[in-house]
Each structure stands twice: as C-alpha cells, then as structure tokens.
Amino acid sequence: MAPDNGWNEYQRHVLAELKRLDSTLNQVQDDVAEIRLHVEVLRQKAVTWGALGGFIVWLTTVLGTTLMQ
C-alpha cells in the first residue's frame, strides 16, 4: 500500500475551506442585495422630499407675488 502523504487530510481541509468560502460569498451577496434595496428606498425618499420642498418654494413664490400685486 502506497502512502498518501497526507493528501486525504489536506483534501478534507481544502473542501471544508471551499464550503466556508462559498457560504461567506453567499452571505456577502445577500448583504449587497439588501444594501442596494436600502439605497433605492433612500433615493426614492430623497426624490419625494425634494419634489415636495420644490413645490412648497414654488407655491410660496406664487402666493407671495400674487398677494403683492
């Protein structure tokens, strides 16, 4: 019987490490997807509040010029 030079043990170690790295990569991908969702929500809120602020400034300007005439 030929010696395996520890290859079986090393093979188990490599496979375990690959599985760990795969699960870590999956978690990172899930985290990135969640961050993208949060960024999109914040972007939509910024657009909404910006539009509302612009409307308030426009309305104040229109009412101010109307009342001054």
Buried (B, 14 or more C-beta within 10 A) or exposed (E): EEEEEEEEEEEEEEEEEEEEEEEEEEEEEEEEEEEEEEEEEEEEEEEEEEEEEEEEEEEEEEEEEEEEE
